[in-house]
Amino acid sequence: MKPLEAKVAAFIHGNGLFAEAGPILLAVSGGADSVTLLGVMETLRSAGALEGELVCVHVNHQLRGAESDDDESFVRERADTLGLPLVSQAVDVRAYAQAHKLSLETAGRRVRLDCFAQIARARGCHWVATGHQKDDNAETVLQRLRRGTGFRGLAAIRPARLFEGDLWLARPLLCCTRTEIVAYLKAGNLRWREDRTNRDSAYTRNYVRHRLLPALQSQGCGSLVEELSELAASARKLHERVAVQTAQAAPRLVTHVSDQVVIDAPALAELPQLVAVELIRLQLSKLDCGERDLTQRHYESILGLARGAAGGKTLTLPGGLSVRAEYNRLILERKRTPVGNESVTLAVPGTAVLAGYGIEAMVLSPSEASALDIGGDKSPLVEYVDLDRVGSPLVVRRRRSGDRFRPLGLTGQKMLGKFLTTAKVPERVRRDLLVFDDGRRIVWVCPVRLSEDVKVTKQTRRVLRLRVAQE
């Protein structure tokens, strides 16, 4: 066993990765890190140092044309050489990014994780391994410092984390530097693919990697990558200690009543501040509050309310949440609008009115649609679908419990509620959603996402233009 392989084996054992794993899904892009991950994991499995069969997964982002296809072919060839199964999934990341108004970086990350989860469940895998390494960890620390973060954010990339249900994401190469990885590949005469977009400093990660990190390294004498990785490890250990204390305190401080979280205010005020903030963060997350919307100022204000809890004091938080002090209690709640059962049938072509919204259906030819704003920066209240893929009658209604649909750019059905949470759709938008339903499927969740099943393609002969406007 080579030194790097032994190092990874010790890291896996020390962090409890792949315990009772069963099949393990390996994310292989074709780059240096993932090719190393593939080689090391197969060596460890063959040597008996790793249990569980290996399954490779490759996500083709379709962003670089023939180069993306060549990456997929390269990974398939490498998997075949090792005798490992490969599941390849093509996704339209650009369409996903445009639909969600996301950067390509963020869209690619979300789509990859979604594909990993689907394939892992289909293959009976509880672990998904990625090729993140020590340099990636250092870059993440710098990114979060630039954006502003607490000690929990400084923990950066963890050796393992739950990412959907009971699925775990593991990073067995987190103990290796990029230099060690390249040396390993060269020593074994292993080829890898280079993604030219990784050199484009317009992307945040690339700017940190190619400009910021080298500039900071030039001002120091030690290895900045190692130092930042040690900082992340220290922050992770601190967070683990805080998490334990938080878990011990929560049962005696927190009560859940319907859609409210009730916290014993005097007891919260007596906790160490790091523990108190973590407890508040966890309870807000249970109310579906996006953590990125909360700042240190919000947490300090909540703690201030707890220390002087008295009736009549209320704080308004991002995402439609509020915290109020009431008889030595803090009450965290979200103002929810009951989901209505009202609906209206929309004639095609035709118009309708529902809950104060005017709704219009117009039939166009592809050329007529192109002359308007299809494919451009259209309003989120306007959508185009392939009319021949839409059933009849077309009903516009409010969201219902149990709604499922296939979001544009993704594969497989999604629970609408879970999708809205993953997509971080604000509560104010959720309250006013309109669902277009043809009886067989959800066609459009307005103004959030079209269904993949009815999107306009080159084969579309008739286009249905749907428009919603405030009456």
C-alpha positions in Angstrom: 0.0 0.0 0.0 1.4 3.4 -1.0 1.9 6.1 1.6 -1.1 8.2 0.5 -3.3 5.2 0.5 -2.3 4.3 4.0 -2.8 7.9 5.1 -6.4 7.8 3.7 -7.1 4.4 5.3 -6.1 5.8 8.7 -8.2 8.9 8.1 -11.2 6.8 7.2 -10.8 4.7 10.4 -10.1 7.7 12.6 -13.3 9.5 11.5 -15.6 6.4 11.4 -16.3 6.8 7.7 -18.2 4.0 5.9 -19.1 2.2 9.1 -21.4 -0.7 8.1 -21.4 0.9 4.7 -22.9 -1.6 2.3 -22.3 -0.3 -1.3 -20.5 3.1 -1.5 -21.2 5.6 -4.2 -18.0 7.3 -5.6 -18.5 10.7 -7.2 -16.1 10.7 -10.2 -15.8 13.8 -12.4 -12.6 12.8 -14.1 -10.5 15.5 -12.4 -7.3 14.8 -10.4 -9.1 14.5 -7.0 -11.8 12.2 -8.1 -9.5 9.9 -10.1 -7.3 9.7 -6.9 -10.5 8.9 -4.9 -11.4 6.1 -7.3 -7.9 4.6 -7.3 -7.4 4.8 -3.5 -10.8 3.4 -2.6 -10.5 0.5 -5.0 -7.0 -0.3 -3.6 -8.4 -0.2 0.0 -11.3 -2.4 -1.0 -9.1 -4.9 -2.7 -6.7 -5.0 0.3 -9.6 -5.7 2.7 -9.2 -2.3 4.4 -12.6 -1.2 3.2 -15.9 -3.1 3.3 -18.7 -2.6 0.7 -18.9 -2.7 -3.0 -18.0 0.5 -5.0 -20.3 2.1 -7.5 -19.2 5.1 -9.6 -21.4 8.0 -10.4 -20.7 10.8 -13.0 -22.8 13.9 -13.5 -22.5 15.5 -16.9 -23.3 19.1 -16.4 -23.5 19.8 -20.2 -21.7 23.1 -19.8 -18.7 22.5 -22.0 -20.2 20.7 -25.0 -17.9 18.0 -26.4 -15.5 18.4 -23.4 -18.2 17.4 -21.0 -19.0 14.3 -23.1 -15.3 13.5 -23.2 -15.1 13.7 -19.4 -18.0 11.2 -19.2 -16.2 8.8 -21.7 -13.0 9.1 -19.7 -14.7 8.2 -16.4 -16.5 5.3 -18.1 -13.2 3.9 -19.4 -11.5 4.3 -16.0 -14.4 2.5 -14.3 -14.4 -0.3 -16.8 -10.6 -0.7 -16.3 -11.2 -1.3 -12.6 -14.3 -3.4 -13.2 -16.6 -1.1 -11.4 -20.2 -0.2 -12.3 -20.8 3.4 -13.5 -24.1 5.4 -13.3 -23.9 8.5 -15.5 -26.5 11.3 -15.3 -26.8 14.2 -17.7 -28.3 17.4 -16.4 -28.9 20.9 -17.8 -27.2 23.0 -15.1 -27.5 26.2 -17.2 -31.3 25.8 -17.4 -31.5 25.1 -13.7 -29.4 28.1 -12.9 -31.6 30.4 -15.0 -34.8 29.0 -13.6 -33.6 29.6 -10.0 -31.6 32.7 -10.7 -28.5 31.0 -9.3 -24.8 31.1 -10.2 -23.6 28.1 -12.2 -21.4 27.1 -9.2 -24.4 27.0 -6.9 -26.7 25.4 -9.4 -24.1 22.7 -10.2 -23.6 21.9 -6.6 -27.4 21.5 -5.9 -28.0 19.4 -9.0 -25.0 17.1 -8.2 -26.3 16.5 -4.7 -29.8 15.8 -6.0 -28.4 13.3 -8.5 -26.2 11.7 -5.8 -29.2 11.2 -3.5 -31.4 9.7 -6.2 -28.7 7.3 -7.4 -27.6 6.3 -3.9 -31.1 5.3 -2.9 -31.6 3.4 -6.2 -28.4 1.5 -5.6 -28.9 0.9 -1.8 -25.9 3.1 -0.8 -25.9 5.0 2.5 -22.6 6.7 1.8 -21.5 9.0 -1.1 -17.8 9.7 -1.3 -16.4 12.9 -2.9 -12.9 13.9 -3.7 -12.7 17.1 -1.5 -9.2 17.5 -0.2 -7.2 19.7 2.2 -6.7 22.6 -0.3 -10.5 22.7 -0.9 -11.0 22.9 2.9 -8.6 25.9 3.2 -10.3 27.6 0.3 -13.7 27.2 2.0 -12.4 28.8 5.2 -11.2 31.8 3.2 -14.5 32.1 1.3 -16.4 32.1 4.6 -14.1 34.6 6.2 -14.7 36.9 3.3 -18.4 36.5 3.6 -18.5 36.7 7.3 -19.0 33.6 9.5 -18.9 32.2 13.1 -16.9 29.3 14.5 -19.4 26.8 13.1 -18.8 28.1 9.5 -15.0 28.0 10.1 -15.3 24.2 10.5 -15.6 24.3 6.7 -15.7 20.9 5.0 -16.3 18.1 7.5 -15.1 14.5 7.0 -18.7 13.4 6.9 -22.2 14.9 7.2 -25.8 13.9 6.6 -27.1 15.5 3.5 -30.5 14.0 2.8 -32.4 11.7 5.2 -30.1 8.9 6.2 -27.6 9.5 3.4 -24.0 10.4 4.4 -21.5 12.5 2.4 -17.9 11.4 3.1 -14.6 13.1 2.2 -11.9 10.5 2.6 -9.2 12.6 0.9 -9.6 15.5 3.3 -6.3 14.5 4.9 -4.4 15.0 1.6 -3.1 18.2 -0.2 -3.5 18.9 -3.8 0.3 18.5 -4.2 0.2 15.0 -2.7 -2.7 14.0 -5.0 -0.9 15.1 -8.1 2.3 13.3 -7.0 0.2 10.1 -6.4 -1.3 10.2 -9.9 2.1 10.8 -11.6 3.8 8.0 -9.6 1.1 5.6 -10.8 1.0 7.0 -14.4 -2.7 7.8 -14.0 -4.3 10.3 -16.3 -6.9 12.8 -15.3 -9.1 15.4 -17.0 -8.6 19.2 -16.7 -11.7 21.4 -16.7 -10.7 24.7 -18.3 -13.4 26.6 -16.4 -11.4 25.8 -13.2 -8.9 28.5 -14.4 -11.6 31.2 -14.7 -11.2 33.5 -11.8 -14.6 35.0 -12.4 -15.9 32.1 -10.3 -15.6 32.7 -6.6 -13.9 29.4 -5.8 -11.3 29.9 -8.6 -10.6 33.5 -7.5 -9.8 32.2 -3.9 -7.8 29.3 -5.3 -5.7 31.0 -7.9 -5.4 34.6 -6.6 -6.3 35.1 -3.0 -4.7 32.0 -1.4 -1.4 32.3 -3.3 -1.2 36.0 -2.4 -1.7 35.3 1.3 0.7 32.4 1.1 3.4 34.7 -0.3 3.2 36.8 2.9 3.8 33.8 5.2 6.5 31.3 5.9 4.5 28.2 6.8 1.9 26.3 4.8 -1.3 28.4 4.7 -3.2 25.4 3.6 -2.1 23.4 6.6 -2.8 26.3 9.0 -6.3 26.9 7.6 -7.1 23.2 7.8 -6.0 23.1 11.4 -8.2 26.1 12.1 -11.1 24.3 10.5 -10.4 21.2 12.6 -10.2 23.3 15.8 -13.5 25.0 14.9 -15.1 21.6 14.2 -14.0 20.3 17.6 -15.4 23.4 19.3 -18.7 23.0 17.5 -18.9 19.3 18.5 -18.5 20.3 22.1 -21.1 23.0 21.8 -23.5 20.6 20.0 -23.2 18.1 22.9 -24.1 20.8 25.4 -26.9 22.1 23.3 -28.4 18.6 22.9 -28.3 18.2 26.7 -29.9 21.6 27.4 -32.6 21.5 24.7 -35.0 18.9 26.3 -35.4 21.0 29.5 -35.6 24.4 27.7 -37.6 23.8 24.5 -41.2 22.8 23.9 -42.9 22.5 20.5 -46.5 23.5 20.4 -48.1 23.3 16.9 -46.2 25.7 14.7 -44.5 27.4 17.6 -41.2 26.7 19.5 -41.3 27.8 23.1 -38.0 28.4 25.0 -37.5 29.0 28.7 -36.1 32.5 28.5 -34.3 32.7 31.9 -32.7 29.3 31.5 -31.6 30.3 27.9 -30.0 33.5 29.3 -28.0 31.4 31.8 -26.4 29.2 29.1 -22.9 30.0 27.8 -23.4 32.3 24.8 -22.1 29.8 22.2 -24.5 27.2 23.4 -27.4 29.6 23.6 -26.8 30.7 20.0 -26.6 27.2 18.8 -29.8 26.2 20.5 -31.6 29.2 18.9 -30.1 28.4 15.5 -31.4 24.8 15.7 -34.9 25.8 16.7 -35.1 28.4 13.9 -34.0 25.8 11.4 -36.9 23.6 12.5 -39.1 26.5 11.5 -37.5 26.4 8.0 -35.5 29.6 8.5 -32.6 30.0 6.0 -29.4 30.4 8.1 -27.8 32.6 5.6 -30.4 35.3 6.3 -29.5 35.4 10.0 -26.6 37.5 11.3 -24.9 37.7 14.6 -27.0 40.8 15.3 -30.2 38.7 15.1 -28.9 36.2 17.6 -27.7 38.9 20.0 -31.2 40.6 19.8 -32.9 37.3 20.6 -30.6 36.7 23.6 -31.2 40.3 24.7 -35.0 39.6 24.6 -34.4 36.4 26.7 -32.4 38.3 29.3 -35.1 40.9 29.8 -38.1 38.9 28.8 -41.3 40.7 29.4 -44.7 40.8 27.7 -45.2 43.0 24.6 -41.7 42.6 23.1 -41.4 41.2 19.6 -38.6 40.8 17.1 -39.2 40.3 13.4 -36.7 38.0 11.6 -36.1 37.3 7.9 -38.3 34.8 6.2 -41.5 35.7 8.0 -40.4 34.5 11.4 -40.9 36.3 14.7 -39.7 36.0 18.3 -41.7 37.4 21.2 -41.2 37.5 24.9 -44.2 36.3 26.9 -44.2 35.5 30.7 -40.6 34.4 30.9 -40.9 32.5 27.6 -39.5 33.1 24.1 -42.0 32.1 21.4 -40.6 31.5 18.0 -43.2 31.2 15.3 -43.9 31.6 11.6 -47.0 33.3 10.4 -48.6 30.8 8.1 -51.5 31.3 5.8 -53.7 28.2 5.7 -53.5 26.4 2.3 -56.8 27.0 0.5 -58.6 24.4 -1.4 -60.0 26.9 -4.0 -59.3 26.2 -7.6 -60.4 27.4 -11.1 -60.5 25.7 -14.5 -58.5 27.6 -17.1 -59.7 27.4 -20.6 -57.0 27.0 -23.3 -57.0 29.6 -24.8 -58.8 31.7 -22.2 -58.6 33.6 -18.9 -59.6 33.0 -15.3 -59.4 34.7 -11.9 -58.3 33.1 -8.6 -57.5 34.7 -5.3 -57.0 38.1 -6.7 -54.9 37.0 -9.6 -55.7 37.2 -13.3 -54.6 34.2 -15.3 -54.2 34.0 -19.0 -53.6 31.0 -21.4 -52.5 31.8 -24.9 -51.6 29.4 -27.7 -48.7 30.4 -29.9 -46.5 28.9 -32.6 -42.8 28.4 -31.7 -41.9 31.3 -33.9 -44.5 33.6 -32.2 -43.2 32.5 -28.8 -39.7 33.3 -29.8 -40.7 36.7 -30.9 -41.9 37.4 -27.3 -39.6 36.6 -24.4 -39.2 32.8 -24.4 -35.7 31.8 -23.3 -34.9 35.4 -22.3 -35.1 37.3 -19.0 -38.8 36.8 -18.8 -41.0 37.5 -15.7 -41.3 34.7 -13.2 -45.1 35.2 -13.6 -44.8 34.1 -17.3 -44.1 30.6 -18.4 -44.0 28.6 -21.7 -44.9 25.0 -22.0 -45.4 22.4 -24.8 -49.1 22.4 -25.3 -49.2 18.8 -26.7 -47.7 17.5 -23.4 -50.4 19.2 -21.3 -53.6 17.3 -20.4 -57.1 18.7 -20.1 -58.7 20.3 -18.2 -56.0 22.6 -16.9 -56.7 23.6 -13.3 -55.1 26.4 -11.3 -55.2 25.9 -7.6 -53.5 26.5 -4.3 -50.8 24.2 -3.0 -52.0 21.0 -1.3 -50.4 18.6 1.2 -48.7 15.8 -0.6 -48.2 17.7 -3.8 -45.4 16.2 -6.0 -43.8 17.2 -9.3 -40.8 16.9 -11.5 -38.9 20.2 -11.3 -37.2 21.6 -14.5 -33.6 20.4 -14.7 -34.0 17.5 -12.3 -34.9 13.9 -12.6 -37.6 12.1 -10.7 -40.6 13.3 -8.7 -40.1 15.6 -5.7 -42.3 16.4 -2.8 -43.3 20.1 -3.4 -42.7 21.1 0.2 -39.3 19.5 0.4 -38.4 21.0 -3.0 -39.3 24.5 -1.8 -37.2 24.0 1.3 -34.2 22.8 -0.7 -34.6 25.7 -3.1 -34.8 28.1 -0.2 -38.0 29.7 -1.4 -39.0 32.5 1.0 -42.1 32.1 3.1 -43.8 35.1 1.6 -43.6 33.5 -1.9 -44.8 30.1 -0.6 -47.9 31.6 0.9 -49.1 32.9 -2.6 -48.0 30.0 -4.8 -50.4 29.0 -7.7 -50.2 25.4 -8.9 -51.1 24.6 -12.5 -52.3 21.0 -12.7 -53.6 19.1 -15.7 -54.9 16.1 -13.7 -51.9 13.9 -14.5 -49.1 16.1 -13.1 -48.2 19.6 -11.8 -47.3 21.7 -14.9 -46.1 24.8 -13.2 -45.5 26.0 -9.6 -45.9 29.7 -10.2 -43.7 31.7 -9.7 -41.0 29.1 -8.7 -40.5 26.3 -11.3 -41.9 24.7 -14.4 -42.2 20.9 -14.7 -39.5 19.1 -16.7 -42.3 17.0 -18.3 -43.8 19.9 -20.2 -40.8 22.1 -21.2 -40.5 23.5 -24.7 -38.1 21.6 -26.9 -37.0 21.7 -30.5 -39.8 19.2 -31.2 -42.5 21.5 -29.8 -45.2 22.3 -32.4 -47.6 24.4 -30.2 -46.6 26.6 -27.3 -48.8 27.4 -24.4 -48.0 30.8 -22.8 -49.2 31.1 -19.2 -49.3 34.5 -17.5 -50.3 35.5 -14.0 -51.0 39.1 -13.0 -52.3 40.8 -9.8 -55.9 41.8 -10.4 
